[in-house]
C-alpha cells in the first residue's frame, strides 16, 4: 500500500523495479522521515525529505555532506546509488538511509526496555564508539539526544540526524541543539569547542539512560535560560547526588560512585576540563561488564517481544474502551 499524498506519487507499472517508494511516515521533526522500499526487493530504507526553500537546502546539503562521509556500525548508513525516478520533479530533495526498525531510544526508555545497568553500559559503549568515529573525522553532531539514537535491525545503536552537525573548522555556531541536552556554553553563546559540547550531551544521555529523567531542566528567566540544579551540581556536587538519590526508590544503587565520577566528568562546566573520549574509556564505570553482540541480539529479541506484546495489548484495551457501550 502506497501513501496517498502529493509528496509521493503512486507507482506506475512502467516504472523500473529499482525505483524507491514511501509507504508510511516514521516520525516528525524539523524534516519528515518516511519508511521506503524498492518494489520486488526485500530491502527497506528511511527517506528524509527536505523542502527546496533556502533554509532547508542548507540543512539538506549539510546532512548529505556529513552522512556520506561517515562509515561506522553505530552510525546510520547513507544509501548511495538508489534511483529516485519519479521524485526529481517534486518540491523536495531526499536523503536515503539505512532503516532502523526498532524506533528510538526515547521509545525504548518509555517502554521500560532499558532497566539493567549492563545493558545501559553496552549501549553507552556503542554511542561512544560511534561518536569517536565522528570526532576522529572532525565532525560534531551538535544535537545528540534520545530521539536521535535509533535501534537498528540487529538491535545495534545507530546515531542519526545530521542536519545540524558541523565540522570543527567551521567558526560560526549555526545551531543550538535541543533543550536539556545542550551544553551551558551553547546556551551562553560562548562555545569554542563543538566536540566538548557533544560530550556534555553524552553525559545527559547517560544520566537519562539510568535515571529515566534529565539531570537538569532548562527554564526561561528573563532574557536568558537557566539550568535548574546545575549550580548545585557544580558548587555542591555531593548534595546534588544526595538529592537525586533521595528522589529514586533505589537511588543509592543506581548512582554508584563509579557512575557519579563518570557523569561528573561528562557534565563538567568548563569545556577544557570536561572528559574527552579517552577519559571516558579509561573510567571505572565504563569498564564494567557489557554484552557481546550475539548476547545483545538474543536479549533484545526477547525484550522486544515483550514490548511489542504490551503495545498490542494497550492498543486492544484502548480500542475496546472506545468501542464499548
N, C-alpha and C positions, 0 to 999 in steps of 0.2 A: 504494500500500500504506500503510495507516494503522497507527499504533502500537497494539499490543495491550497497553494499560496502563490502570490505574484513573484515571490523570490525564487522559487524552484518550479520550473515548468514541468508538466507531465511528460514522461519519456515517450519518444516516438519509436515505433518498431524499426524504422530505417536507421536509427542511430547506432553507432558502433557499440560493441559489447564493453569496451573499456571506458565508456562514459561513467561518471560518478553521479549519483543522485542522493538527495537527502530525504529521509522519511520521518524524522521526528526531532524535536528540539531537545537539546541536552541541558541547557542552563541559560540563565540570564545574567549578564554582567554588563559591562560597558559595550561589549560586542556579543552578538548572538553566536552560539555554537550549536551545531546540528550533528546528529548521527547520520552517517552517509555510507553507501556501499556501491559496489560495482555489480550490476546485474550479471547473473550467471557465474559469479565468482564468490567463493566463501571468504570474502575479505570485508572488514569493517573499518571505517575511518571516522575521525572527527573533522568537521568542516567549519572553520571560523570565518564569519562574513564581516567585511569592513566596507561601510558605505564610502562612496567616492567623493566625499567632501574633504576639504583641505586638512582638517584636524585628524580625521580618521585615516587619511592616507599617510600621514606622518607615522601613526601607530602601526599601520599595515607594513610599511617598509622597514620600520624598526624591528617588528617581530619577525618578519621574514629573514632579515639580515641575521638576527640573533639565533633563531631556532635552526636555521640551515647551517650554522657554523658549529653547532654543538652535537656531540655524539657520545652518549653515555646511557647505561642501562637504567639510571634513575632520573633521566630527563626525557620528557615526551619526545618522540621521534618525528621529525619532519618527513613527510611522504613526498618525495620528488617524483616527477615523471607521470603523475596522474593526469589523465586527459579531462579537460573541463569544457569540452564542446557543448554548446547549448547554454553556457553560463557567461560567456565572454561579453554578451551584449547587455548583461544586467547592470544595475547601478551599484554593483558591489565588486570588490576584489576578495579572493578567497585564499586561505591557507589550509592545506590538507595535512592532517596529523594522524599519528597513531591513536587508536580508540582505546580508552581505558574504561572497561565495562562496569567497574565496581564503585563508581562515584568518587566523592571527595573524602578527605579525612575529617571534614566537618560532619559529613553524614555518618562516618564511622563512629565518631565520638557520640553524636546524638543517639545512635542506635546501640550504645554501650558495647562497642566492639573493641575498645582499647583500654582494658581494665587491668592488664598484667604488666608489671614492670619489665620483664624480659621481652615482651612483645613491643612495648614502647621503645626500649633501647634498640631493638632490631631495626625498627623503622627510623629511629633517630640516626642510626649509622647510615642508612640509605640516604636520608636527607643530607647528611654531611658529605657523603661521597659524591652525590650529585652536585652539591654546592661547591665542593673543592674543585671539581672539573670546570665549572663555570668560572670560578675565580682564577684558576690557572690560565684561562683564556682571557683574563682581564675583563670579565663581564660581571656586572652586579645585577641581581634580579630586581631589586628595589621594592617589590610588592609580594614578598613571601608571606603566606597566610594559609590557614587550613583549607580554604576553598581553592587554593592553587596547588594543592598536593593531591594527586589522584592515585587510585588503586588500579594498577594495570591488570592485564589478562592473567598473569601468573601471581597476582597479589603483591607485586613489587611497587614501591613508592615511585611516583613519577612527578617531577616538578614541571609545571606548565604555566602558560600565560605570560608571555614575554613582551607585551606591548608597552610596558613601562620600563623595561630593562635599559641599562645604559652601560656603555663601555667606559672604562676608567679614564680614558684620555679625554672624555667629554668634561668640560669645566662647568657647564651650566646644569643646575639641578632642574630637570624638566618636570618631574612628578614627585608627589609626596606620599605615595603608598596609601595604606589603609589604616584608619583609626584603630588604636590599641595595639597595633603591630609595629608601628614606625618608631624609629629611634628618636630620643629627645633632640638631637642635633638637626633632625629633619623638621621637627616642629618649630625649632628656634631659627631655622634658616641659616645655620652655621656649619652645615655638613661640608667636610673636606675629604671624606673617605667613604665612597659608596660601599666598599666591601665590608667595612666595620659596621655600617648601617644594616647590612644583611645579617650580620652575626647577631645583632640585637634582636631582629625579627625571629631568628632561630631560637633565641632564648625564650621569647614569648611563646613560640610554638611548643617547645619542650615543656615549659611550665604548664601549658594548657593540655598537653598530652596526659600529664599526670593529674593535675588538679581539676580539669574539665571546666576551667574558668580562666579569665585573663588575670595576670598578676596586677595590672594597673588599668584603670579606666580613664579615658580622656573626658574632660569636662571643660566646656567653654566658660571662661572667666573674663568678662570684659572683651577686649580685642584679642585676647590670647587664649591658649589652650593649656590646661593643667593636667598632669598625670596624677590621679588620686592614688596615694600610698607610695609614690615614687620617692618623695622626700624622706619618708620613714625608712624605706629600703636603703637609701644612701647614707642617712645620718645615724640611724639606729637599726642596723641590719638584723640583729638578733631579735629585736622587738617585732620587726616585720614578720619574721618567720614564726614567732610565737603567736602572733595574731592570726596568721594564715592557718597554722596548725590547729588553733582553737576553733576555727570555723568548720573544720572537717572532722568527721567521726573518727577516722584513722589517720589524722594529720601527722602524728609523730612517725608513723610507719611510712607514709607517702613521702615525706620530706626528710630523707636521710641526710646525714652530714655530707656525704659524698655528692648527693644530688644538689644540695644547697650550695656547695662550693662551686659546682659547675654553673649553675644558674647565676650565681653572683658574678662570675667571670663573664658570662654572656651578656648580662644586663648592666655591666659597668657603665657609669655615666660618661666617663672620659673615653672617647673612641681610641685614644692612643694606648690606654691601659686595658681595653676590652680584649677578651680572649680572641686569638686567631684560630685557624683550623688546627694547627699543630698543638696548641694548648688544649683544645677540645679533645683531640685524640689521645693526649697524654693524661687526661683527667681520670681519676679513680672510678667514678660512676660510669663513664663511657666504656671502660674496660671490663665491665661486668659481663655476665653471660648473655649471649644472643642466640637466635635460631639460625641454623643453616638454611639455605634457600629451599631445599626439599622439605625440611621440617616446617618452615614458614608456610609453604603452599598447602601442606596437609592440614595444618592447624587452621589456616584461614578458610579453607574449603568447608570445614565443619562449622566454623563460626558463621560463615556466610549463609549456610543452610538455615541456621537458627535465626539470623537476622531477616532473611527472606521470608521465612515462615511467620515470624512475628509481624512483619509488614503486611503480609497477605491476610493474617488474622485480624489485624487492625482495620484494614480496608473492608473486610467482610462484616465486622461489627458495625462499622460506620454506615455501610450500605443497609444492613438490617435495621438499624436505628432510624435511618432516614426514611425507609420504606414501610415502617411498622404502622399499625393502625391504633 
